[in-house]
Structure formats: C-alpha cells, structure tokens
Amino acid sequence: MELTVKVSREGALMSREAAKIAEKMSAYSSRILLKHGDKTVNAKSLIGLLSLGIAEGMAVTIVASGEDEAKAAVALSSMLGA
C-alpha cells in the first residue's frame, strides 16, 4: 500500500516527534517505509526518520506492506498531520 501525504504538523519530524513516530510504528508487524525525494527509510527507525529532514509542507510517501499495512499507513499519516 502506498499513500502520499503532505506534512501539515509543525515539527512533525523533529527529534521528539520522530521518536514518537518510530515507537508507534514499531507496534505494527508490517514493513513501513517513508520516502522523501530520493531517500527511503524505515519508519520504525528514529535515525532514519531524522535523516529525511522533513518539514511542514513537504510531501512524503508512506509505503506499507504486511497484515496490518492499512492501519499502519493511516496511523503514520495521522501522526504527520495529514
């Protein structure tokens, strides 16, 4: 499942928020990736999330695959403020 969203939450991927996202995504069994530009990272990785340099107004693509992919993608979209 792929879902492109526009980040609308200020500070969505600053360290504290990225840690919350990584922790929440780790609860899902699905593989969850986040893409921005030419970079793709594991959404369960704090370092990976921070390396994207995502800011409010940017578009990102969520790629989830697995048994709970839809729930994971919706949850990540919500956490990004989309």
Backbone torsions as a table, in degrees:
resi	resn	phi	psi	omega
1	MET	NA	132.4	176.6
2	GLU	-121.5	139.7	-178.9
3	LEU	-143.8	120.7	177.0
4	THR	-99.0	129.0	-177.5
5	VAL	-131.7	155.3	175.0
6	LYS	-100.0	126.2	-179.1
7	VAL	-70.4	119.8	-178.4
8	SER	-120.4	3.8	178.0
9	ARG	-98.1	121.0	179.2
10	GLU	-61.2	132.4	179.6
11	GLY	71.9	23.5	-173.7
12	ALA	-57.2	-31.3	-179.9
13	LEU	-124.3	35.8	169.0
14	MET	-78.1	171.5	-169.6
15	SER	-57.4	-46.4	-177.9
16	ARG	-65.1	-46.2	-179.0
17	GLU	-68.0	-39.4	177.9
18	ALA	-62.8	-38.3	177.7
19	ALA	-63.3	-41.1	177.8
20	LYS	-63.5	-41.8	179.5
21	ILE	-63.9	-48.6	-178.8
22	ALA	-60.0	-41.8	179.1
23	GLU	-64.2	-46.3	-179.9
24	LYS	-63.8	-43.1	-178.2
25	MET	-68.3	-27.6	178.8
26	SER	-66.2	-17.4	178.5
27	ALA	-76.4	-14.1	-178.8
28	TYR	-95.3	144.7	179.4
29	SER	-81.9	-19.3	-178.6
30	SER	-68.1	156.5	171.0
31	ARG	-80.0	126.2	-176.2
32	ILE	-126.9	117.6	179.7
33	LEU	-114.8	153.3	175.5
34	LEU	-126.6	127.3	-178.0
35	LYS	-114.9	140.2	172.2
36	HIS	-148.4	122.0	-176.9
37	GLY	62.0	-128.9	-179.0
38	ASP	-98.1	9.7	-179.8
39	LYS	-105.4	139.8	174.6
40	THR	-130.7	129.1	-179.0
41	VAL	-131.4	159.8	174.7
42	ASN	-74.5	124.4	-178.3
43	ALA	-71.7	-5.8	176.7
44	LYS	-92.5	-0.3	-176.6
45	SER	-107.3	116.5	178.6
46	LEU	-59.4	-47.3	-179.5
47	ILE	-62.2	-42.1	178.2
48	GLY	-59.8	-47.1	-179.6
49	LEU	-61.2	-44.9	-179.5
50	LEU	-64.2	-31.9	-177.4
51	SER	-69.2	-17.4	-179.9
52	LEU	-72.8	-26.9	-179.7
53	GLY	65.6	35.9	-177.5
54	ILE	-72.6	139.0	176.7
55	ALA	-134.3	165.3	178.9
56	GLU	-53.9	135.7	177.3
57	GLY	95.9	-13.8	179.9
58	MET	-82.7	151.8	176.6
59	ALA	-97.2	136.6	177.2
60	VAL	-131.6	156.4	177.8
61	THR	-115.5	127.8	176.3
62	ILE	-96.0	129.0	176.9
63	VAL	-123.0	116.1	-178.6
64	ALA	-125.8	139.1	176.0
65	SER	-143.0	132.0	-179.2
66	GLY	142.9	-176.6	-172.8
67	GLU	-67.0	-28.1	179.5
68	ASP	-115.3	31.5	-175.4
69	GLU	-59.1	-41.5	-178.2
70	ALA	-65.0	-45.2	179.2
71	LYS	-62.7	-42.4	-179.4
72	ALA	-64.5	-45.0	-178.7
73	ALA	-63.8	-42.4	179.1
74	VAL	-65.5	-42.1	179.2
75	ALA	-63.2	-44.1	178.8
76	LEU	-65.3	-41.8	177.6
77	SER	-58.0	-44.4	179.7
78	SER	-63.6	-40.9	-178.9
79	MET	-68.0	-25.5	178.0
80	LEU	-84.7	-4.3	177.5
81	GLY	85.2	13.4	-178.4
82	ALA	-77.9	NA	NA
